[in-house]
Amino acid sequence: MSKRFPIHPANPHRLCWGCDRYCPADAMACGNGADRTQHPEELFGPDWHTWGLDAFTPSEPEAVEAPEVTKP
């Protein structure tokens, strides 16, 4: 079972996010490359989880009423 992926980690720059090990950035054990994999929040901003294919959508969308059209 894999670990739960944090949405807003406290210090995302300290870890490598490339696999489920979450190694410290200066001691990567998996050999995932020369550099650490950044957290999506570092790449796309704090609202990264609200857009894309797996975006969170509310269960009931807000009702939007159409404005009345009056004829002159």
N, CA, C and O atoms as a Tinker XYZ file with bonds, in Angstrom:
   288  protein
     1  N      0.840000   -1.171000    0.000000    73     2
     2  CA     0.000000    0.000000    0.000000    64     1     3
     3  C      0.889000    1.239000    0.000000    63     2     4     5
     4  O      1.823000    1.338000    0.796000    81     3
     5  N      0.603000    2.164000   -0.875000    73     3     6
     6  CA     1.418000    3.366000   -0.956000    64     5     7
     7  C      0.963000    4.396000    0.080000    63     6     8     9
     8  O     -0.154000    4.341000    0.594000    81     7
     9  N      1.851000    5.321000    0.363000    73     7    10
    10  CA     1.550000    6.367000    1.330000    64     9    11
    11  C      0.590000    7.382000    0.720000    63    10    12    13
    12  O      0.535000    7.547000   -0.498000    81    11
    13  N     -0.159000    8.053000    1.573000    73    11    14
    14  CA    -1.052000    9.112000    1.124000    64    13    15
    15  C     -0.224000   10.303000    0.668000    63    14    16    17
    16  O      0.700000   10.717000    1.367000    81    15
    17  N     -0.541000   10.854000   -0.487000    73    15    18
    18  CA     0.216000   11.975000   -1.039000    64    17    19
    19  C     -0.280000   13.271000   -0.416000    63    18    20    21
    20  O     -1.473000   13.564000   -0.498000    81    19
    21  N      0.599000   14.062000    0.208000    73    19    22
    22  CA     0.171000   15.298000    0.862000    64    21    23
    23  C     -0.171000   16.388000   -0.161000    63    22    24    25
    24  O      0.548000   16.580000   -1.142000    81    23
    25  N     -1.264000   17.087000    0.080000    73    23    26
    26  CA    -1.702000   18.158000   -0.811000    64    25    27
    27  C     -0.857000   19.410000   -0.597000    63    26    28    29
    28  O     -0.372000   19.996000   -1.565000    81    27
    29  N     -0.672000   19.828000    0.659000    73    27    30
    30  CA     0.103000   21.017000    1.003000    64    29    31
    31  C      1.138000   20.661000    2.074000    63    30    32    33
    32  O      0.894000   20.881000    3.260000    81    31
    33  N      2.302000   20.108000    1.667000    73    31    34
    34  CA     3.325000   19.775000    2.668000    64    33    35
    35  C      3.953000   21.037000    3.249000    63    34    36    37
    36  O      3.971000   22.086000    2.605000    81    35
    37  N      4.460000   20.927000    4.454000    73    35    38
    38  CA     5.043000   22.083000    5.136000    64    37    39
    39  C      6.316000   22.572000    4.450000    63    38    40    41
    40  O      6.464000   23.774000    4.226000    81    39
    41  N      7.218000   21.689000    4.118000    73    39    42
    42  CA     8.490000   22.051000    3.478000    64    41    43
    43  C      8.735000   21.130000    2.281000    63    42    44    45
    44  O      9.530000   20.195000    2.382000    81    43
    45  N      8.075000   21.375000    1.161000    73    43    46
    46  CA     8.203000   20.445000    0.033000    64    45    47
    47  C      9.605000   20.414000   -0.568000    63    46    48    49
    48  O      9.960000   19.438000   -1.228000    81    47
    49  N     10.394000   21.435000   -0.363000    73    47    50
    50  CA    11.733000   21.494000   -0.939000    64    49    51
    51  C     12.725000   20.556000   -0.253000    63    50    52    53
    52  O     13.823000   20.340000   -0.765000    81    51
    53  N     12.356000   20.002000    0.887000    73    51    54
    54  CA    13.266000   19.131000    1.629000    64    53    55
    55  C     13.221000   17.676000    1.187000    63    54    56    57
    56  O     14.114000   16.902000    1.532000    81    55
    57  N     12.198000   17.289000    0.431000    73    55    58
    58  CA    12.030000   15.891000    0.041000    64    57    59
    59  C     12.045000   15.722000   -1.468000    63    58    60    61
    60  O     11.811000   16.667000   -2.221000    81    59
    61  N     12.330000   14.484000   -1.895000    73    59    62
    62  CA    12.179000   14.093000   -3.290000    64    61    63
    63  C     10.826000   13.411000   -3.398000    63    62    64    65
    64  O     10.528000   12.501000   -2.624000    81    63
    65  N      9.999000   13.842000   -4.352000    73    63    66
    66  CA     8.637000   13.329000   -4.480000    64    65    67
    67  C      8.513000   12.331000   -5.624000    63    66    68    69
    68  O      7.406000   12.081000   -6.099000    81    67
    69  N      9.626000   11.755000   -6.076000    73    67    70
    70  CA     9.624000   10.874000   -7.235000    64    69    71
    71  C      9.065000    9.480000   -6.993000    63    70    72    73
    72  O      8.637000    8.833000   -7.949000    81    71
    73  N      9.050000    8.991000   -5.764000    73    71    74
    74  CA     8.509000    7.667000   -5.465000    64    73    75
    75  C      7.867000    7.695000   -4.081000    63    74    76    77
    76  O      7.738000    8.763000   -3.483000    81    75
    77  N      7.470000    6.547000   -3.573000    73    75    78
    78  CA     6.799000    6.479000   -2.275000    64    77    79
    79  C      7.751000    6.537000   -1.082000    63    78    80    81
    80  O      7.294000    6.503000    0.061000    81    79
    81  N      9.038000    6.620000   -1.314000    73    79    82
    82  CA     9.988000    6.656000   -0.201000    64    81    83
    83  C     10.093000    8.045000    0.424000    63    82    84    85
    84  O     10.377000    8.157000    1.617000    81    83
    85  N      9.869000    9.108000   -0.356000    73    83    86
    86  CA     9.988000   10.498000    0.110000    64    85    87
    87  C     11.332000   10.715000    0.803000    63    86    88    89
    88  O     11.379000   11.123000    1.963000    81    87
    89  N     12.413000   10.444000    0.093000    73    87    90
    90  CA    13.768000   10.572000    0.637000    64    89    91
    91  C     14.127000   12.041000    0.841000    63    90    92    93
    92  O     13.584000   12.914000    0.164000    81    91
    93  N     15.043000   12.315000    1.774000    73    91    94
    94  CA    15.560000   13.681000    1.890000    64    93    95
    95  C     16.243000   14.085000    0.584000    63    94    96    97
    96  O     16.812000   13.240000   -0.107000    81    95
    97  N     16.190000   15.352000    0.253000    73    95    98
    98  CA    16.716000   15.832000   -1.022000    64    97    99
    99  C     18.222000   15.614000   -1.159000    63    98   100   101
   100  O     18.727000   15.514000   -2.277000    81    99
   101  N     18.945000   15.539000   -0.046000    73    99   102
   102  CA    20.392000   15.356000   -0.120000    64   101   103
   103  C     20.822000   13.894000    0.056000    63   102   104   105
   104  O     22.021000   13.617000    0.081000    81   103
   105  N     19.884000   12.959000    0.178000    73   103   106
   106  CA    20.218000   11.536000    0.354000    64   105   107
   107  C     19.156000   10.665000   -0.302000    63   106   108   109
   108  O     18.439000    9.939000    0.387000    81   107
   109  N     19.050000   10.730000   -1.618000    73   107   110
   110  CA    18.034000    9.934000   -2.321000    64   109   111
   111  C     18.490000    8.491000   -2.449000    63   110   112   113
   112  O     19.591000    8.229000   -2.934000    81   111
   113  N     17.659000    7.558000   -2.020000    73   111   114
   114  CA    18.010000    6.144000   -2.012000    64   113   115
   115  C     17.597000    5.417000   -3.285000    63   114   116   117
   116  O     18.181000    4.384000   -3.615000    81   115
   117  N     16.614000    5.927000   -4.000000    73   115   118
   118  CA    16.088000    5.186000   -5.151000    64   117   119
   119  C     16.875000    5.440000   -6.435000    63   118   120   121
   120  O     16.680000    4.709000   -7.406000    81   119
   121  N     17.738000    6.424000   -6.484000    73   119   122
   122  CA    18.475000    6.722000   -7.705000    64   121   123
   123  C     17.558000    7.266000   -8.782000    63   122   124   125
   124  O     17.684000    6.905000   -9.952000    81   123
   125  N     16.641000    8.127000   -8.394000    73   123   126
   126  CA    15.642000    8.665000   -9.301000    64   125   127
   127  C     16.216000    9.740000  -10.220000    63   126   128   129
   128  O     15.456000   10.468000  -10.858000    81   127
   129  N     17.498000    9.852000  -10.297000    73   127   130
   130  CA    18.126000   10.870000  -11.128000    64   129   131
   131  C     19.071000   11.710000  -10.299000    63   130   132   133
   132  O     19.268000   11.460000   -9.110000    81   131
   133  N     19.646000   12.694000  -10.928000    73   131   134
   134  CA    20.607000   13.540000  -10.241000    64   133   135
   135  C     19.914000   14.579000   -9.363000    63   134   136   137
   136  O     20.458000   14.979000   -8.333000    81   135
   137  N     18.738000   15.012000   -9.754000    73   135   138
   138  CA    17.995000   16.019000   -9.001000    64   137   139
   139  C     16.750000   15.403000   -8.408000    63   138   140   141
   140  O     16.274000   14.362000   -8.860000    81   139
   141  N     16.230000   16.061000   -7.392000    73   139   142
   142  CA    15.013000   15.568000   -6.769000    64   141   143
   143  C     13.805000   15.930000   -7.634000    63   142   144   145
   144  O     13.847000   16.888000   -8.405000    81   143
   145  N     12.737000   15.159000   -7.497000    73   143   146
   146  CA    11.485000   15.453000   -8.176000    64   145   147
   147  C     10.711000   16.431000   -7.307000    63   146   148   149
   148  O     10.521000   16.196000   -6.114000    81   147
   149  N     10.262000   17.534000   -7.912000    73   147   150
   150  CA     9.566000   18.558000   -7.146000    64   149   151
   151  C      8.124000   18.159000   -6.887000    63   150   152   153
   152  O      7.534000   17.386000   -7.642000    81   151
   153  N      7.563000   18.698000   -5.809000    73   151   154
   154  CA     6.159000   18.513000   -5.470000    64   153   155
   155  C      5.329000   19.345000   -6.451000    63   154   156   157
   156  O      5.780000   20.413000   -6.866000    81   155
   157  N      4.123000   18.888000   -6.838000    73   155   158
   158  CA     3.296000   19.669000   -7.758000    64   157   159
   159  C      3.003000   21.087000   -7.282000    63   158   160   161
   160  O      2.821000   21.984000   -8.105000    81   159
   161  N      2.954000   21.306000   -5.971000    73   159   162
   162  CA     2.727000   22.657000   -5.465000    64   161   163
   163  C      3.877000   23.592000   -5.832000    63   162   164   165
   164  O      3.659000   24.780000   -6.067000    81   163
   165  N      5.097000   23.065000   -5.881000    73   163   166
   166  CA     6.238000   23.875000   -6.275000    64   165   167
   167  C      6.191000   24.220000   -7.761000    63   166   168   169
   168  O      6.641000   25.292000   -8.166000    81   167
   169  N      5.653000   23.326000   -8.561000    73   167   170
   170  CA     5.614000   23.537000  -10.000000    64   169   171
   171  C      4.408000   24.345000  -10.461000    63   170   172   173
   172  O      4.543000   25.227000  -11.309000    81   171
   173  N      3.225000   24.053000   -9.910000    73   171   174
   174  CA     1.983000   24.616000  -10.431000    64   173   175
   175  C      1.260000   25.570000   -9.488000    63   174   176   177
   176  O      0.250000   26.157000   -9.875000    81   175
   177  N      1.744000   25.740000   -8.271000    73   175   178
   178  CA     1.114000   26.646000   -7.323000    64   177   179
   179  C      0.239000   25.925000   -6.322000    63   178   180   181
   180  O      0.025000   24.719000   -6.441000    81   179
   181  N     -0.276000   26.654000   -5.322000    73   179   182
   182  CA    -1.024000   26.028000   -4.235000    64   181   183
   183  C     -2.380000   25.454000   -4.636000    63   182   184   185
   184  O     -2.947000   24.665000   -3.881000    81   183
   185  N     -2.916000   25.822000   -5.793000    73   183   186
   186  CA    -4.217000   25.285000   -6.209000    64   185   187
   187  C     -4.065000   24.169000   -7.234000    63   186   188   189
   188  O     -4.986000   23.933000   -8.016000    81   187
   189  N     -2.928000   23.476000   -7.253000    73   187   190
   190  CA    -2.647000   22.466000   -8.254000    64   189   191
   191  C     -3.650000   21.320000   -8.240000    63   190   192   193
   192  O     -3.897000   20.718000   -9.285000    81   191
   193  N     -4.225000   21.005000   -7.109000    73   191   194
   194  CA    -5.134000   19.861000   -6.995000    64   193   195
   195  C     -6.559000   20.183000   -7.459000    63   194   196   197
   196  O     -7.403000   19.288000   -7.487000    81   195
   197  N     -6.847000   21.436000   -7.822000    73   195   198
   198  CA    -8.209000   21.805000   -8.218000    64   197   199
   199  C     -8.427000   21.811000   -9.717000    63   198   200   201
   200  O     -9.532000   22.117000  -10.165000    81   199
   201  N     -7.415000   21.483000  -10.514000    73   199   202
   202  CA    -7.596000   21.455000  -11.953000    64   201   203
   203  C     -6.928000   20.221000  -12.533000    63   202   204   205
   204  O     -6.072000   19.615000  -11.889000    81   203
   205  N     -7.309000   19.852000  -13.726000    73   203   206
   206  CA    -6.755000   18.674000  -14.381000    64   205   207
   207  C     -7.780000   17.568000  -14.482000    63   206   208   209
   208  O     -8.962000   17.782000  -14.215000    81   207
   209  N     -7.332000   16.384000  -14.865000    73   207   210
   210  CA    -8.235000   15.257000  -15.080000    64   209   211
   211  C     -8.846000   14.742000  -13.783000    63   210   212   213
   212  O    -10.003000   14.322000  -13.773000    81   211
   213  N     -8.092000   14.768000  -12.691000    73   211   214
   214  CA    -8.592000   14.265000  -11.411000    64   213   215
   215  C     -8.953000   15.405000  -10.463000    63   214   216   217
   216  O     -8.811000   15.274000   -9.247000    81   215
   217  N     -9.410000   16.503000  -11.009000    73   215   218
   218  CA    -9.711000   17.675000  -10.186000    64   217   219
   219  C    -10.912000   17.418000   -9.295000    63   218   220   221
   220  O    -11.817000   16.656000   -9.636000    81   219
   221  N    -10.894000   18.072000   -8.151000    73   219   222
   222  CA   -12.012000   17.974000   -7.221000    64   221   223
   223  C    -13.170000   18.801000   -7.764000    63   222   224   225
   224  O    -12.994000   19.967000   -8.119000    81   223
   225  N    -14.339000   18.203000   -7.826000    73   223   226
   226  CA   -15.533000   18.936000   -8.260000    64   225   227
   227  C    -16.587000   18.816000   -7.173000    63   226   228   229
   228  O    -16.767000   17.735000   -6.612000    81   227
   229  N    -17.291000   19.905000   -6.860000    73   227   230
   230  CA   -18.333000   19.837000   -5.840000    64   229   231
   231  C    -19.447000   18.886000   -6.268000    63   230   232   233
   232  O    -19.672000   18.688000   -7.462000    81   231
   233  N    -20.142000   18.299000   -5.298000    73   231   234
   234  CA   -21.189000   17.336000   -5.615000    64   233   235
   235  C    -22.382000   17.987000   -6.301000    63   234   236   237
   236  O    -22.997000   17.384000   -7.181000    81   235
   237  N    -22.712000   19.211000   -5.907000    73   235   238
   238  CA   -23.812000   19.924000   -6.544000    64   237   239
   239  C    -23.318000   21.270000   -7.044000    63   238   240   241
   240  O    -22.899000   22.109000   -6.247000    81   239
   241  N    -23.360000   21.491000   -8.357000    73   239   242
   242  CA   -22.928000   22.793000   -8.852000    64   241   243
   243  C    -23.893000   23.888000   -8.426000    63   242   244   245
   244  O    -25.075000   23.637000   -8.191000    81   243
   245  N    -23.378000   25.096000   -8.329000    73   243   246
   246  CA   -24.216000   26.218000   -7.934000    64   245   247
   247  C    -25.214000   26.533000   -9.043000    63   246   248   249
   248  O    -24.883000   26.495000  -10.228000    81   247
   249  N    -26.439000   26.845000   -8.636000    73   247   250
   250  CA   -27.465000   27.197000   -9.606000    64   249   251
   251  C    -27.243000   28.627000  -10.071000    63   250   252   253
   252  O    -27.083000   29.544000   -9.265000    81   251
   253  N    -27.235000   28.797000  -11.373000    73   251   254
   254  CA   -27.050000   30.118000  -11.951000    64   253   255
   255  C    -28.324000   30.471000  -12.695000    63   254   256   257
   256  O    -28.748000   29.767000  -13.611000    81   255
   257  N    -28.923000   31.574000  -12.281000    73   255   258
   258  CA   -30.161000   31.991000  -12.924000    64   257   259
   259  C    -29.845000   32.895000  -14.113000    63   258   260   261
   260  O    -28.976000   33.764000  -14.045000    81   259
   261  N    -30.569000   32.668000  -15.193000    73   259   262
   262  CA   -30.410000   33.508000  -16.370000    64   261   263
   263  C    -31.123000   34.833000  -16.151000    63   262   264   265
   264  O    -32.207000   34.853000  -15.569000    81   263
   265  N    -30.547000   35.931000  -16.599000    73   263   266
   266  CA   -31.213000   37.220000  -16.421000    64   265   267
   267  C    -32.459000   37.305000  -17.318000    63   266   268   269
   268  O    -32.504000   36.737000  -18.409000    81   267
   269  N    -33.454000   38.025000  -16.823000    73   267   270
   270  CA   -34.677000   38.201000  -17.612000    64   269   271
   271  C    -34.417000   39.156000  -18.751000    63   270   272   273
   272  O    -33.732000   40.168000  -18.597000    81   271
   273  N    -34.974000   38.820000  -19.888000    73   271   274
   274  CA   -34.829000   39.667000  -21.058000    64   273   275
   275  C    -36.134000   40.419000  -21.255000    63   274   276   277
   276  O    -37.193000   39.810000  -21.407000    81   275
   277  N    -36.057000   41.753000  -21.253000    73   275   278
   278  CA   -37.257000   42.554000  -21.473000    64   277   279
   279  C    -37.204000   43.185000  -22.855000    63   278   280   281
   280  O    -36.168000   43.691000  -23.286000    81   279
   281  N    -38.316000   43.145000  -23.526000    73   279   282
   282  CA   -38.374000   43.731000  -24.860000    64   281   283
   283  C    -38.871000   45.167000  -24.768000    63   282   284   285
   284  O    -39.814000   45.449000  -24.029000    81   283
   285  N    -38.250000   46.075000  -25.506000    73   283   286
   286  CA   -38.672000   47.471000  -25.436000    64   285   287
   287  C    -39.998000   47.738000  -26.119000    63   286   288
   288  O    -40.467000   48.876000  -26.133000    81   287
